[in-house]
């Protein structure tokens, strides 16, 4: 070989890997679809502008009516739609316009089907004009879907490039029933590759940020939903949660999220389910208001899901439980759990806990301290259940196109694979933990003045507020309710203030996780990050938890239609 030949070979470009080509092609298709619906050229941001949450409202790209529509609560929207004051077409077009702005700011979208949504809205408008009646309880309401939800003929990639082009032959019955009730689906939203991450990033669609500070994570795995809802691009988003995947994005994006107990609200159809029966996925709503969570839950239960979903238990909406949560039946007592015995939350979270505690006391409610749960034992049980396969299914999916693993994804080592007998033993351990913590809950009756155990446990939504991209690593706070199968919701309280939330100068770590969490915290870098807390009830206490959210909002001085 001559020197000239060697030089020529060195200059020959290396072929782009197939996985990278397919990802780029799919991303380009999405970008083109979004661009076609942008109301005008997108605003140019200053290089130092990291808080973009108010941009859609003040960008000049939305009309006054579109701002009014997209800043309305879900029940306000439904009232205007049912009377024909706002047409379904004008409402969905308003949210589409705001969604394209949101996408420009934080990258929350995967698949979009705006044209189909407008056509559906037009049909709804015709029916309302001709009959004088709305199609159903969700007539004309735009609803966004997490990428994992199956729509007939649509894609659900789970962040895997190999799943691009794999069209769903069956639709989740939840999706079908909500559409029959009048919901208008118009987009799907981003998730992390494999779903096994608190950071919303994959090679197909890229990384999603929180609009409060685009240097910070939107959370996972429903990160796209959290970011889009936070920016007002969606009045109601549907996410899924098996280790905080609704509540982490709600937390990092400063909105409300509800993770129901498994079996209470329907999720994936049988053919689309994951087969897990020890720690199970739950599907629930994200919204800028308690109102949105409540409308979703009330409506879905009014559709008698136990008649059409294999897993739904026959428990209709219970108004007495809701009234109990609102404090209309008897006095309430809230238990506050400061930490999980493993990681002490960041200073702004501790401040948020104190602010909410003080607000509840001022409102006349009893507040007591709850001994911290043992986060180590809860996480250990969850780890063995989640990683029982040794990551075999993930490895196979990545191998199809030699797709690399995103560095933020936790892939189990093959050594974590366990036998069926070992899995059964851990399943028994999970049941023992459920009984243990139920007994702990019931024992709080000795501390309350109400004559009942605590009505809810208030705890941090995580060890950290929305962290810098690629640094999320600790999930136990979010995982507690999943292991126990307890109903849990997220409520926004405040935001990070570098002055109020200074880093402590002295620190005694409870664990290595705790030390790393402390080391990473820098108040100036976390500036404006949302601070949310979890409101945890017991199993199948969805109505009560929603009522408790109303009580908490009232204590914080918020009205019925407060929008975060």
N, C-alpha and C positions, 0 to 999 in steps of 0.2 A: 504494500500500500504506500503510495507516494504522500509527501507532505501535503500536496494540494488536495488529494482525496480525503485525508484526515481532516483538513480544515473545512472541506465541504460538508462532511458528515457532522462536524460540530455545529455548523450553521443550520442544519436541517431542523426545523421546529419539531418539538415533541408533540405527538398527537394528544389532544385533550381527552382525558378519560371519558368513557361512555356515561358514567354516572353524572359527571359534571356537565356534559352536553345536555342530557335529559333535564337536569335541574334548571339549567339556563333557559332552555326552550319553554318549560312550563312556567317559569317566573316571567318570561317575556310575554306570554299569553295573558297572564294575570294583569301585568302592568298595562298592557294595551287595553284590556277591558275596562280597567279602572279609569284610565286616561280619557276614554271615550265619554265618560259620564261626568267628568269634572266640570263644574259650572263656569270656570275661567282658569287662567294660569294660576298655579298655586303660589302662595305668599313666600317671599324669600326671607329667611330667618337670619338674624344676627348670629355670628359664630358662637357667641357666648349665651345665646338664648336657649336654656335647657328646660325651663318651665313653659310648656306650650299648651297647657290645658285650656286657656282662654282664647287661643288663636281662632278656633272655628267661629266663635261668637262675634269676634271683633275683626275678622279678616276682610269684611266687605263682600264676601262671596255668597252670602246667604241673604235672602230677603227678610224683611221684618216678620212676615208670616212664617217663614221657614224656621227662624230662630224661636218664635213662639211655639211652633209645633214641636220642635226637637227639644225644647226645654220644659215640656209638659210631662206630668207624671202619667203612668200607664192608664190609670182610671180616668184621668182627664181626657186623654187621647180617645179612649173608647167611648166616652160620653159624647164627644164632638163627632166622632165617626158614626155612631149609631143614629144621631139626629140628622146627619148629612151636612152639619155645619162645616166640617172639613171633609172633602172627598178622600176615599182611600188612595186614589192616585196622587193627590197633592201631598198626602202624608208620607207615602212611600218615596216619592221624589224628593221630599225635604230630607228624609233620613239618608237617602242615597247620596245627595249632595254633601251632607255633613260627613258621611262615611268616607267619601273620596278625599276630603280635607284631612280627616283623621288618619287615613292611610298614608298620606304625604308626610304626616308628622311623626308617626310611631310604627308604621308597617304592621297593622294587625290582620290584614286580609290574606286568605288563601284563594278559595274559589268565589267567584261572583256571578250572579245570575239576575242582574238588575232588570234586563229586558223582560224576563219571565215574570218577575215580581210586578212590574208595571202592568203587564197584560192581565195578571190575576186581579190586581187592584181595580182595573177598569171593569172587569166582569162583576166584581162586588158592587161597584157603583151602579151598574145597570140594574142589578137585582134589587138594591135598596130603592132606586127610583121607581121601579115597576111594582114592587110589592109593599113598599113602605116599611119593610122589616129588615133588620140586619141579618146576615147569614148565620151568625152564631155569637157566642159571648166574646170572641176575640176579633170580631169583624173589622178587617182592615189594619190590624196591628202589625207593624213590621217586627219581625223577630229574627235575630241572628243565631247561627248555629256553630258550635265548636266543630272543628274539622272531623272529630270522631263520629259525629252523628251521621247516620246513613240516609241519604235521599235517593229515590229511584233514578238510576242513570247518572248519579253524581259520584265524585271521588271522595275517598276518605283515606288519606295517605298515612296518617299517624306520624308524619315527618319522614317516612321512608321513600327514597327515590324509586325503589323497585315497585311501589304501589301506584306510581303515576300511570294514569290511563286505565286503572282497574275500576271499572264502573260497578256500582252496587246494583245487583239484580233485585234485591229486596230493600224496602224502605222500613226504617224503624216505625213501628206502629204509633209511637209517640208523635213522630213527625206527621204522619198521616192524619191522626186524630186532631192535632192542633190546627192543621190546615183546614180540615173539615169544619172546625170551630171558627174559622175566619182569619187565622194568622197568615201573614204574608212573609214567606222566607225569601231573603234577598242576598245573603252572603254567608260564607263560612270563614272561620277565623283560625289563626295560627296556633300551633302547638310545638313543643320540643320534639326533636327526633326521638323515637321510641316511647314518648310520653313520660319517660323516667327522669325528669329533671325539673328543678325549680326555676330554670332559665328558659324562656321561650325562644328557641332558635333551632333551625334545621337548614340543610343545604339547599332545599328547594326554594323556600320563601324568605329566608334570612332571619334576622333578629327583631323582636318586638320590644319596645321600651315603654315605661310608664310615662304618661304625659306630664306628670308633676316634675320630672327631672329625667331627660332622655339619656343621661349617663347611667341610669339605674334600671334594674330589671323589671319587667312586667309580670314576672312570676310564671309558674307552670303548674299543671299543664294547660289550663284554660287561659293562658296569658293573652292571646289575641282577643278573646271575649272581654277580659277585664279592661284592656286598653281601649278597645272600641267603645264599650259602654261608658267608660269614664269620660271620653271626649264627646259624648252625646251622639255618637254615630248609630247607636242602637238603644231603644228604650227598654229592651228586654233581651238578654242573651241566655242561651242554654249551654251549661257546661257539665262536666262530669268530675267526680271526686273520689279518689281511693286513698289519698295520703295528703289531703289539703289542696287538691287541684282546682277547686272552686274558691276556697277561702284564701289561699296564697295570692292569686291574682286579684281578688277583691281587696285584700289587704294592701298589696303593692300599688293598686290603682285608686285607692280611696273611695270605694263604693261598697254596696251591700251585696252579700252573697249568702245563699242558703244551701247547706248540704243536708239533705234529709236522711233519715235512717233508711237503710236498704229495704226495699219492698213497699215503702209507703207511696212513693211516686214512681211511675214507670220510667224506664230508660231504654236500653237497647232491646230489640226483639230477640227471641230465643236464638235464631240463626246468626245473629250478630253479637251475641254475648261472649264473654271471655272464659266462661266455665268456672270461674273462681267461686267458691262457696264458703270460704273461711273469713277472709277480710274482703268485702265486696264493694264494687263500685256503686256509687249513687249518682243520679243525674238531677240537677237542680238549677235554679235561676240566678242570674246576676243582674243587678239594676242599680240605678242611681238613687233609688228610694225604697223604703220598706214597702210602699204601695205596690211597686212592681213585683216584689217577691210574693206579696199577699195575693195579688190578682192572679198570678200564675198558679199558686197552690190552690186557691179556692176554685178556679176554673177547671184545673185538671181533675180535682176530686169530684167536681160536679159532672164530669164525663164518665164516672163510674169505671175507672181504669181496671178494677178487678174483673170486669166483664170481658175485657179484651187483651189484658196483659197477663202473661203466665205467672209473673212474680208478685203482682200487686195485691196487698192484703185489703180485705173489704172493710176499710175504715173510712166512712164519709167524713166530710168536714164537720168538726165539733166546735160549735160556737161557744159552748161553756168553757172549753179549754182556752180558747182565744180570749174570752172575757177574763179568765183567771190570770192570764199573762198580762192583761191590761190593768190588773189591780182592781177589777170591778167586783170580785167575789170575796176577797179577804186581803189583809195586808201581805206584802211580799217581802222576801228576804233573799238577798244576793250574796253568794259566797265568792270571795276574791282569792284567786290562786296566783301568787306572785311569780312563781317560776316552776320549772319541771324537775328540779333537783340536779339538772345537768348543765343548763346554760342560763345565765342571767340575761334578761332582755336588754337591748340597747337603752340608754337613758331616755330618749323620747317616748319609748313604749311604757317605761315605768312612770313617766310624767302623765301619759295618757290614762294609765290605770288610776292614778291618784285623782285626776280631774273628773273621771267618770264616777269614781267612788264618792267624791265630794258632792257631785251633782245629784246622785241618788239619795244621799243623806239629806240634802237640802229639800228634796222632793218628798221626804217623809218615809223613805224606805229603810228597812234594816239592812245593814251590811256587816258581814262577818268574814274573818280570815279562814281560808281553807288550807290545811296542810298540803304542801306540794305533792303531786302524784310522783311516782317513781318512773321518770322518763326513760331510764336505762332499761328497765324490764319490759316496758311497753314497746320500745324501739327494737329490742332484741327479738321479741316474738314476731313483730311485723317483718323484720329483716328475713327471718327464716321462712316465713310464708311467701313474701314477695319474691325472694331469690331461690325458691325451692328447685327451679329448673336449671339453675346455674347459668341463666342467660341464653339458653339454647335457642329459643325462638328469635331473639334479637340477632344473635350471630348468624343464623340462617338467612334472615331478611337482609342483613348487610352484605352477605356473601354473594347474593344474586348478581349485583353489579360492582362488587368490590368497593362498596360505599364506605368511607371512613366513619368512625364513630366520632360524634361531636364531643369535644373535651369536657363539656359541662354535663354530659350524661354519665350516670353511674351504671356501669355494666357489671353484673355479678361475675365473679370468677367461677370457672367450672367446678372448683373445689366446694362451692357453696351448694351444689346440687345434693339433694337428700333423697332418701328412699321413700316409698309410700308409707311405710311404717313410721319413719321419722316425721314425715309430714303430719300424719295422724296425731302423733304425740304433741307436735306444736299446735295443732288445731285444738286439742284438749287444753293446752296451756292458755290459749287465747280465751276459751270459755271460762277457765278459772279466773283469769284477769277480769273478765266481764262481771263475774259474780263478786269478786273482791271489791271492785270499785263501785258497784251498786251498793254493797254493804256500807262502804265508806260514805257514800252519798246519804243513805238512809240514816246513818248515825249522826248526821248534822242536826237532827231534830233536837238533840241535847243542847245545841248552841242557839237555836232560834227562839224568837218570842212569838212566833206565829202558831206554834203547835204542829208544824209540818217541817219536813226537811227543807233545805234551801230550794228555791224555785229555779235557780240557774247558777252556774259557775261562770264567772267572768275571768278570762285568762288571756294572756298575750296571744296575738295571732301568729307569732313566731319569735325566735330569738333575736331577729333583726328586722328593721324596717327594710324597704326595698333596697337591696344592696347593689354595688357596682356590678356591671355585667360580668358574668362568668365566675362569681364568687359565692353563689348560694350553695350551702352544703348541709345545713341542719334542718330536719323536717319534723322532729318529734312533736312539737307543739301542735302542728297541723294534723298529725297522724292520730292523736289521742282519741278523738271522737270516732274515727274510722275503725280503730281496733275495737272500741267498745260498742259500736253501732248506735251511738247517741246522736240526736239531732243537734246541729251546730250552725251558727250563723255569724257573719262578720258585720261589724258596725264601725263606720269611720268616726274618729274622735277629734284628731288634730293633725298637724304636720310638723316636720322637724324644724326646729329653730336653733341655729348654731349657738345663740346666746343662752337660751334656756336649757339646752341639751348638751352642755359641755361634757367632755370625756372625764370620768373620775380619775384623780391622780393616784389613788390607791385602789388596789384590786386583789382579791384573793380568789383565784379560779376554782370552780367546783369540778372541772374536768379539762381535758385537752381541748374539747370543742369550745368550752367556755373561754379559754385563753385565746383561741384563734378568733372567736367572735369579738372579744374585747380589742384585740390587736387591730382588727380590720376597721373598727368604728372610727370615723373621722367626721365630726359634725358638719364641717364646711362642705365636704364632698357629698354628704347625705341630705344637703339642704333641700327643703320643700317636700321631701319624701312623705307620703301619707302615714299616719299612725292609726291603725284599726285594732280593734279588740274582738275576741271571740265570745259569743254568748252561747253556752252549752247547756242544753237540756238533756233529758233522758231519752230512751228509745221511743220512737214514734210520737214525740211531743212537738210536732211541727206547728200546730196551731198555737200552742202555748208560747213557743219560742218567738213566733211572729208577733204575738201580743206583747211579749217582753221587749222586743225591739221597739214597739210603739211606746212602751213605758219609758225606755231608755231615751228615745228621741225626745219625748216630752220633758224628761229631766234635763236634757241638754238644751231646752228651749226651742225645739224644732216643731213645726206644724205638721198636719196630716199629710201634706203634699211636699214636704221638704225634699229637695233634690241636692244630693252631694255634688 
